Amino acid sequence: MAKKIFTAPDNESKFTYNLGRECRQCHAPIADNDHATREFCPTTTDQFGNIRDCKTSYHRKNDKPLRDLIGKYIAKQKHISTRIDFLSDKYGMEVSTEQLDTYDINLHECIEYYISKEGILTSVFLRHTIISNSITDLHKIQYHD
C-alpha cells in the first residue's frame, strides 16, 4: 500500500512526527500529539463515500484463515441440511439407516451430539435434529430453528 504523505500549506504544520510512530497497516506517520495508544490511522471517508479504515483492514487480513475455515464448515452444514430436506420430503420424518446412506448423510458430521443412557443418539445439525435408535435402525428427523 502506498505511504500517505502529509503536507501543510507553507510547509507549516501543527503536528510533529519526531517519535517516528506509524500506522501498522499503511505505515503512514502518526502525529506525536495523538493519543499514545493509537496504532492505526483514524477512519476517514473520501468524497465518493469510500471508507478508509486501516484498523479493520489489518485485522481482517490477519483473521482470514479462520474466517475461511468457518465459512467452509458452514457451507458443509448447509449442504447437509439441504440433503436432509430432500430426504424428509421423499420418505417422511422417519427414515432408515440405508436411506441416510443413500443421501450421504453421515451422523458424525453433526454440529453436536448426545447419547442417552438407553443408547439413543441425538445428532444436531444446522436446521435439523436426528434421533437415532441403534436397535431398530430407525432415525426420526425433527426441524428446529
N, C-alpha and C positions, 0 to 999 in steps of 0.2 A: 504494500500500500504506500502511496506517495506521502512523503512527510509534509505536514502543514507548516507553512511559514507565516508568522505573524509579523506584520509591519504596521507601524502607526504613521500618520501623516507627519511630515517634517522630521522623521526619524526620532520622535519623542514618544515615549511610552510610559504609562503609569505603572506598568508591571515590570518586575525584574525577574531574570532567569539565571541567577548566579548559582543556585543549588544544583542545577542540571537535571531536575526531575523531568520525566517524560511519560507519556501515555503508554500503557502496557500493550495496547493494540496497534496504534498507528505511529507511535514514537514521537508524537508532537510534544513540544515543550509545555510544561505545566508551570504556571507562574508561582513565584516564591510566596506571594501573599495569599494564594489559595490554601484551603484547609490542608493540614499536614497529612491527612489520611487519603487525600484524593490520589487515585491511581490511574484514572481514565479521564478523557476529555468530557466536558459537560455535553449533555444531549442537546443537539441543535436540529432545527428544521429549516430547509432551504426554501427558496421562493416557489418551488414546484410542489411543496408539501412532503418531500422526501425527508425522512428522519435519519439522522446520523447518530448512532448510539454505540460507541466503542465498547462499553462495558458489556452490553448484551451480545455484541458480535464476538467478543473474546470468549465469553462463557459458552455460547452456542457452539463455537468451534471446538472447545475443549470437551464438551459432553456429547459430541456427535456419535462416537462409538456406542455409548449406552443408549441413546435415542434410537439408533438403527437397530440394535438388538431388541429393544422393547417393541419397536414397530414390526419386526418380523414375527415376534411372539403373538402380538395382537392380530396380525394378518392370518396366522395359522389358526388361532382360535375362531376367527370369523369364518374361515373356510370350513372348519369342523362344524360350526353352528349351522351353516348352510346345508351340509350333508345330513345333519340330524333333522333339519326341517324337511328335506326331501324324503327321508326315511319315514318320519312320522306321518307325512301326507299320504304315502303309499300304503304303509302297513298298519297305521294306527299308533296308539300310545304305548302298546305293549308289544315288544319285539323279541326275537330270539338272538342268541349269540351269532348264529350263522348270518342273519340279516345285518347285524352290526358289522361283521367282517366283510360282507358284500359291499357295504357303503364305506369301507375303510375307516371305521370309527374305532379308534383304539382308546380304551378306557384309561390307560396310563398316561395319555396326553392331556388330561384334565387340568384345570387350574388348581383344584384341591380335592381331596377325597377323605372319606371317613369309612371305617369298618366297625360295625356294631359287634356286640358280644355274640350275636346269633350268626355272624359271618355274612351279613348283608353289606355289600359295598355300595356306597353313595358317592358318585363321581359328579363334581360340579364343573360345568363348562360355562361359556360366556353367557348364554341365554337359556341353558337347559340344565336340568339335574337328571341323571340316570341312576335309578336304584336297581341294583343287580342282585339277583338271588342265585348263588353258585350251585345250589342243589337242583333247581328246576331249569337253569339256564334261560330264564326269562328276565327281561330288562324293562322297567317302567320308565317312560320319558315324561318329565314334568317341565313346564315352562316356568321361568322366573325372571324378574327384572333386575 
